[in-house]
Amino acid sequence: MTVVATRSICEEVISAAPWHAGTVWHVALVCEATSGGGGGEGTRSGRKKPPPPPLQERVPLGRRAAWAWRLAGLAVLLLLLALLALRLLRHHGGAGGDGGVWRVALVCEAWFAALCALNVSAKWSPVRFVTRPENLMAEGRTPSTTAAEYGELPAVDMLVTTADPALEPPLVTVNTVLSLLALDYPRAGERLACYVSDDGCSPLTCHALREAAGFAAAWVPFCRRYGVAVRAPFRYFSSSSSPESGGPADRKFLDDWTFMKDEYDKLVRRIKNTDERSLLRHGGGEFFAEFLNVERRNHPTIVKVLWDNSKSRAGEGFPHLIYVSREKSPTHHHHYKAGAMNVLTRVSAVMTNAPIMLNMDCDMFVNNPQAVLHAMCLLLGFDDEASSGFVQAPQRFYDALKDDPFGNQMECFFKRFISGVQGVQGAFYAGTGCFHRRKAVYGVPPNFNGAEREDTIGSSSYKELHTRFGNSEELNESARNIIWDLSSKPMVDISSRIEVAKAVSACNYDIGTCWGQEVGWVYGSLTEDMLTGQRIHAMGWRSVLMVTEPPAFMGSAPIGGPACLTQFKRWATGQSEIIISRNNPILATMFKRLKFRQCLAYLIVLGWPLRAPFELCYGLLGPYCILTNQSFLPKASEDGFSIPLALFISYNTYNFM
């Protein structure tokens, strides 16, 4: 919304405007005509300044294409229902084949029809959003706007998780972190901070990140100076066999490229040639003293500030880098990744307390250096903050197997299913590559204002804050600032908060609080991402899928059958835990603010493990009938044969659309 006013009434406009979080107000001061002011031209000519260009645009699918997609889905559903009706009529009329085989087919096809109905509902109103990061500069309303005016953009805390240095080598984590530190963002050194959670409590990981911080001092300026597109060094140097293919082929660039390549090779050798025993004995004196005699599942909290930007020299303006290994004890449950994310959320809150958080897995790097700017277009581009509780980027993978035999790319899921869900309440949270509003993670409903009754989340009572967030005064103060959208002074020396960070990382800090239930990442499922996203939607927030070119993030996917099966087993277990628990989306629709069609979309995903028995059974019916000389489908000479034939053709056509 734009308010145009003269200077004489500007203060009245500001005081009268209903300022609240998420609403984008632009106050344009139109100076009254004076003898010397260039700004008086707009008033003298009687023209009002045009509204700022949009940060995002909602682009629905074309009407014809949308209806073709809907009709194709309805055709498949109607044919399935016709096949069910045929089976029921033949079964009751005694004209079918073997009754047992037809009954099994009837049950399976009834399941398929139910799934088809849910899919048609989820995909009924497809929508996509186009971001305009170049329009962020137009917010200043003048042609001379510079990048300095980006300063009003919110700060972002980037949270990276790793758990096992054997399965997730430190060099992989280092490349992810380096790509984050080199992101394009105004005043990145002040506005961005990177936190790495190491659940393996590995000194090798900490050592690798410490070395990476030193390398970043040269890598980040190099990326920004030459506009490097892919800022994970392993990907950049492997994709450009010669410097000429990576940038301007002048002598300065060639020298810098060669220097950076040599430095990266040295970094790789230092990381790979370091072993844990020699590192602890001779590698850092007091720096690694906390890693001595620790066990992976039984150790105190370790917090290391590997880079404090406030102490950097000119030209070294890249984000803070903090290493965190939370306390673990055999007597306390640690809740896997959800527990690690909650610790990172609390640690970042008492250190930098950015209102936006980016969640990244250690094996996914930034593929588009303007990813944060694209996300800001969606987080700030709506009139209502409820429209963007979180912004999810599709998962994309590099060096994937040809034709993606294990379905890791999830092309249909993101392109068709999620684009349809966006027309309801928004994309699902996928566990990585997601920008969250901290207040949404804290369990604050959208468009909250402090005038609500005293027993709500916004109560000023410190007793309630203690109940929800724990007994840390620093954490409660930071949460209060987030809940009420209060400005807080940036932390001058984050090293002074290390002891506070250790206190909120204790393994028993969650006990007696709302962490893991109404606050933070939700406990109770191995698929904590699905459960947490559902809780945010159930509070009334919407979400957005951020599709950019090139893709915002790239990761590595399992390339072998056993690894894929292990991942699928984890997903199936977690989704089954949600279905049979009090976190079922049906209950969230009945008693909370989860929309009915969004509930149906969640049921499709959460019911994925239940599909296996029906699909396996139906797939085995054909071989079984051949061996026993039976039939579970109408014969070609019978009237009903056209129904399964039409279903086969229409279903495959529908999937190829």
N, C-alpha and C positions, 0 to 999 in steps of 0.2 A: 504494500500500500504506500502511496506517495502523498505527502502533505506539502503543499506549496504555500508559502506565507511570506509576508514582508518581515523585515527585521523588527518592526514595531509590535507585531503580534506573534512573533516566533515563540516567545516564552509561554504565551497563553496556549498555543497549539501543543507544545511539549507537555505542559502540565495537564492538559485535558485529554491527551491521547491515552488510550487503555494499553499501556505498555505491559506486555507479558512475554514469557519466554517463547521463542520459536516464531513469533510474528515479525516479519521483515518490514520495518517502517523506514521510510526514507524522507528525511525532512530537508527540503530544498529551500534555502534562504534566497529569496529574490530581493535584492537590494533596491530600495526606492531610488528613483532617478536623482542623481546628484551631479554636480558639475564635473567631478573628477573620477567617478567610479565606473570602471568598465562593466561591472555587474549590473548596471542600470539598463543595459540594452534590452534585456528581456522584458522589463517593466514598460519601457518606453514603447516597445513595439506591440505590447499587449499580448505577447505569446507566453504560454506556460511551457516550462521545460517538460520534455516527454518523460514518461516513466522509464525506469531503468530496464534494460533488456533482461529477460528471464535467466535465472541460473539453471533451470531445468525445464524441460518440456515433456508433457505427457503425450505420448504418441500411441493412440489406439490402433489396432489392426484395422485395415481398410474394411469398409462395410461389407463388400462382396466377399473378401477373403474370410472375414469373421463368420459370416453366415455359411459359407462353404464348409468351414471347419466345424461349425456347430451341427450342420445338417449331416455331415459325414459321421460325426459321433453319434447323433441320434439314429442314423440308419443302422449302425452296428448294434446299438442298444435294442432297437426294435426287432432286428433279425434274431438277436439272442432271445428276446422274449417270445418271438414266434416259434423258435426251436423248442423252448420250454413248453409252450402250449401244445405243440405237436407231440412231445413226449408224454405229457399228461393225458392227452386225448387217446393216444395209442395204448398207454398203460391201462387206463380205465376201460378201454374198449377191447382189450385182450388181443390187439393186432400187432403188438410189438414182438421183438425177438425175445431173447432170454430176459426175463424180468429183472434178474439181479444186475446184469450188465447195464440195462437201460436205467435202472434206479441209480447206479453209481454215476452214470453220465449225467443224469438229471441233477444230482447234488452238485457235481462239479460245474455244470453250466449255470446253475443258479448262483453259485459263487462268482463266476465270471460276469454274469449280468449285474450283480450288485457292485462289483468293482468298476464295471463300465459306467454305471449310473453315477458313481462317485467321481470318476474321471471327467465325464461330461459336465458335471456341476463345477468342478475345479477349473476346467479350461473354457468355461462359457464366456468370460469377459477378459480376453487377453489384453495386456497393456505393457508398454515398455517406456522407459524414461531416457531422454537424451540430455546429457549434461553439457553445460556451456561454461567451462572454467575461464575462458577469455572474458566473460562478462563479469567476473568477480571484480575486475579492475574498473568496470563501469559504475560500480556502486558509488564512487565519489562524484559522479554526475558531471565531470569536466573532462575535456579532451586531454588535459595534461596530467591525468592520473598516472601515478607511478607505482611501482611495486611496493613502495614504502607504505602506501595506504592499505596494503594487505594486513597491516598490523592489527586490525580489528578482528581478524579471524581467530577462532578459539584455539587454544593449545590442545595438543594430542599426546596422550601417553601410549606408547607402542609396547605391547606385552607379548613376549615370545616365550614359548614353553618347549623344553626338551627334557627327556627322562632317562635316557640310557646312552652313554657315550659309545657303546659297542654297536647298537642299532642305528643311532643317530650320531655319526662321527662329528667331533668338534668343528672340523673344517666346513661341514654343511651348515652348522649353526652360524659360523663366522660369516659365510657369504650372505645368509639371510640378514644378519645384523648390519653388515656393511651396506647392503642395498637399502635398508631402512635409514641408516645414518645419512645417506646421500640423497634423500628425497628432496624434491623441489617444494619448498614452502617458505613463505616470507618469515624472516627472523627465525629460521629453523633452529638455531642454537638455543634460543630462548623459548620457543614454542613447542618443541618436540623433545621427548625423552624416551629412551629405550630401556626396558626392563627385561632381563632374561631370567626365567625360572629354571633352575637345574635340579630336577628331582633325583638325579643320580649322584648328587653331591660329589662331582668329579673335579679334582684339581686340574685335570687336563682341559676340561671345558673352560674353567676359569682362566687358566693360562692362555688358551687360544683367544679368548675374548680380550684379555689384556694386551696381547700382541696385536689383535685387530684394531684396538683403539689407537695404537701408535701408527699403524698403517693408514687408518682413516684420516689422519691429519694431512696426508698427501692425496689420498684417493678422493675424498669429498671435493676439494677444490678442483681437482682434475676433471671430475664428472661435470661440475657446474660450468667450468671454463669452456669445455668443448661440447657441452650438450649431449653427453653419453646417454644413449637410449636405455640400455640394460645395465644396471648398476651393481649387479652381482659379479664380482671379478672373474669367477670361474667361467661364467657364461659369456662375459664380454670378450675375454681373451681367447676362448675356444671358438667363438663364432667369427672372429676376424683374424684370418691367417696372416694378413699384412696390415700395417697401420693405415694404408691408403683406403681400405674398405671401411674404416671406422670413423673417418673424419677428414677435415681439410689437410691435404698433403703438403703442408708447409714445413719448413725445417724445425720450427719451434714445436709443432705438434709431434713430429717424428721423434724428436728428442724426449719429449714428455712421455709419449707412449712407450718408448723403449725403457725409460726409467721406471715407469709404473709396472711394466711387465716384469722387469728384474726384481723390483721390490715385492711383487706378489709371489714370484717364485721363491724368494727368500722366506717370505711369510709361510708358505706352504711347507717348506723344508723344516722350518723351526717348529711348526705344529706337529708334523708327522714324525720328526726325529726325537721328540720329547717323550720320555716314559715317566710314569707316575712316581716310581721310587726315586729316581735321580732328581726329579722336580722337587719333591718334598725335602730331600736332603740338601740339595745345593741350589735350588732354583729361585729362591726369593726371600730367604730369611724370614722375617716376621709376616710377610704378606701371606704365605701359605701355612703359617703356624696353626691356623684354625682347622686345617684339613688333616693334621696329624692324628693318627689313631681314631679316626671316625669310621663308623659303619654306615653303609648306604641307607639302612632302615632304622638307624638309631644315632642321631647326632643333633647338636643344637643348631640354631639358625646361623647362617653365614650370609652377611651382606657386604658387598664390596662396591664402592664407587670407582669404577674403572676410568671414567672420564667425567669431569665436572666442568661444564662449559663456562661457568662463571670465572674460572681460573685460566681460561685459554687466552692465547695471544691473538692479535688481529689476524684475520684470515683463517682462523681455525674454528669458525663458527659452525660446528656440527653438534648434534644433540647430546644430552647427557647419556651415559651408559652405565647401568647398574646391574650387578650380578646378585642373584638371590637364590639361596638354597634353604628352603624352609625347614623348620625343626621337624624331626620325625622321632617317633617312639613306638615300640612294639605294643604299648598299652592303648594307643589311640588310632582310630581309623583316619586315613588321610584322604579318602574320597577321590583318588586318582587325579585326572586333569582338572575336575571342578574345584578340588581343594587347592591345587596349584594356582588356578586363575583367581580364586578368592584371595589368596595371599598376595599375589601381584596387585590386585585391585587395592588392597589395604596399604601395601607398601607405597604404591604410586600416590595414593591419597595423602599420606602424611609427608610426602616429599614434594611432588609437583602438583598434584590434584587437578589435572586437566579435565575439562568437562566432557571431552571425547576420548574414547579408548579404542585403539586398533588391536585386535587379537590376531596373532599369527602363529602358525606352527613353525618349528625350526627348519623344516624342509621346504618351505615356500618362500620365494624371494620376490622382491618388487620388480615387476616387469615393465611397469609404466611409471616413470619418475613423478608424474603429476597425479598419481592415484589419490593422494590426500585432497588435492584441489577438486578433483571430480567428486569425491565424497562430500566435500563441503557444499558443493552445488546442490546436493540432495538433502543434506542436513539443514541448510539455511535457506533453501529455495522455496519452501512451502510457507504459506501464510500461517499454518497451524503446526506447531512442533509435534503434535500427535501423529502426523503423517510420516515421520521418519524417526522412529524409536531406535532403529539400527539400519545400517546400509550394508548389504551383503554383496560381495563380488563373486561371480561364478568361479568354480574351481577349474583351473586349466593345468595341464601337465605337459612337461617337455620330455622328449625322447620316449614317447609312449609306443607301445607295440602297434604294428600295422593293423588297421581295422579295429583296434581296441577290443580284442576278444573277450576281455573280462568286464567291459563296460565301465572302466574307471573314469572316463571323461564325462560320463553322465550327460551327453549331448541332449537327448530327448527330455531329460528331467529339467534342465535349466532353460532350454529353448522353448519348450511347449508347456510343460506342467507349471513351472514357476512363473512364466509370463502370464499364464491364466490366473494363478493365485494372486498375482499382483493387483488384479482387478477386484479382489475381495479385501483382504487385510494385509497382504504383503508376503514377501519371500520368507522362506524358512531360514533360520540361523544354521549355517553349515559347519561351524566350529573353527574356522580359520578365514582370514581375509575379510573380516567383518569390523565395521566401525560402529561402536555403541555410544549412545548417550549415557554418561555415568549415572544420571538421575534415573534412567530407565532400569539400569542394572541394580540400583539401590532400591527398587520397588516403589518409586514415586509415580503416581498416576500422571498422565499427560495433562498439561495446562493447569497444574496445581498452583494455587495461590495461598498465601499464608493466612487468608481470612477464614479458612475452614475451621470447623469446630475443634476443640482442644484435644479430643481423643483420636484425631487422625494422624497420619504419617507426618504431617507438617506441624504437629504440636511443638511449641517452643520449649516444652519441658525437657530438661536434660536427662531426666529419669527415663523418658521414652527413648531418647537417643542412645542411652546406655543399654537399654533393653534390646534395641535393634542392632546397634553397631559395636557393642562391647564397651569395655571400661577405659579405653584410651581417650584421653581428653583431646589429644591432637587429631585423632581420627574423627571424633564427634564434631569437632570444630570444622574440619574439612567437609564432612558430610552436610553440616548445616549450611555451609556456603554453597554447596551444590544444589541442595533442596530448594533454597530460596533464590538461587541465581545471584548470590552476592559475590562481588568482586573480592578477591583475596590477593594480597601482595605476593609476588613471585618469590620463591625461596632463593635467597642469596647464596647460601652455602648448604647444599643438600647433604654434605658429609656430617653436618651437625645433627641430622635426623637419623643416623644409623641405629642408635640405640632404640629409638622409638619404632623404627622399622622392624627391628628384631623382636620387640615386644608384641607387635601385631601379627608376627609370623609364627608365634608359638603354636604348637600342635593342639593346645587346649583352648585357644582363643575363641573358637566358634561356640564352645559349650555355653548354653544359657543365653545365646543371642539368636538373631534371625538369619544369620549367615547360612547359606545353603538351603534356605526355605523361602523366605520372602525377600531376601537381600542376596545379591551376588549370583554366581552360578549355582544351579540347583543340584542338590545331592539326591541320590536314589536311583540313578541309572548310569550305565556305561556310556550312553549317548547323551551326555550332559548338554550338548549343544541343542539338540531337539527339545529337551525338557526346558531349558532356559529360554529359548526363543518362544516356546508356547506360553510360558509364564508372562513374558513381556507382552505378547499379543493379548493374553487374558486380562491384562490391566487396561486395555484400550488403546495401546500403541499400535501403529502400523509400521511396516518396514518396506524397504525398497531394494530392488535388485540393481546393482550398478554394472552396466555393460559398457565397456570402453574398448577402444581400438588404439593401440594394442591392449590385450588383457591386462588388468591391473596387477595380478599376481600369477606366478607360475610355480608349480611344485613337482615333486617326484611321486609317481604312483607305483604300487607293487607291480612287478613285471613277471612274477611267477605264480603258478596256480596255488601252491600252499600259502604264500603270503596273502594272496587275495582272499582265500578261504578263511584265513585267520581274521582278516578285517571284516569280512561278511559275517562271521560268527559273532564278533563283538557288536556289530550293528544290530544283528537279530536279537541278541541277548538284551541290549539296552532298550530296543523298541518294545520288546515283550514286557520288560519291567515297567514301562510307562503305561501300557495298555491295561495291565492288571492292578495298577496302583491307584491311589487317590488322585494322582496327577492325570488321570484319563481326560482327554479333551472333551468328552461328552459332559463331564462334571463341570469343566471350565466354562462350557457354553451355558449350562443350566444356572450356575451360581455366580459366574463372573462375566466378563465382557468379551469373551471369544465369540466371534460371529459364527452363525450356523454353518455357512458354506466353508469358512476357514476350518471349522471343526471337521467337516467331511474331508477336506484336503489333508488334514493331519491324520485322519483315520486311514487314508490311502497309504501314507508313508509308514505309519506305525503298524499297519496290517501286513506290511511286506513279508515278515517271516511266516505268516499264516498262509501265504500263497503256495509255498513249496509242496505241501501234501496234496493239494487239489491239482496243481499242475503236473506233479509226478504221476498221480493216479490216472489223470486223463491221458497223459502221454503213454502210459502202459496199457491202456484199453485196446489200442490198435493191435499191438503184438499179441495180446492175450486172445483177442477175438480171432486172429488168424490161426493161432495154435488150437483153438477150441471150435473152429468153424462156426463162429457166431458173428453177429453184427450189432454195433451200437449206433449206427447211422442208417438212415433210410437208403434203400437200394436205388440205383439209377432208374429203374423201371417204375418206381413208386412216385406218387404225387409230391411227397414232402422232400424229395431229393434236392429241389431247387433252393430250399432254405439254407442248408449248410454250405452249398456251393456259393450262393450269394454272400453268405457270411464270411467265407474264406476270402473271396475277392475284395469285399468292401473293407474288411479289417486290415488287410495288407495295404490296400490303397490309402486308408486312413493313416496308417503308421508312416507311410512314405510322404505324406503331405507336409 
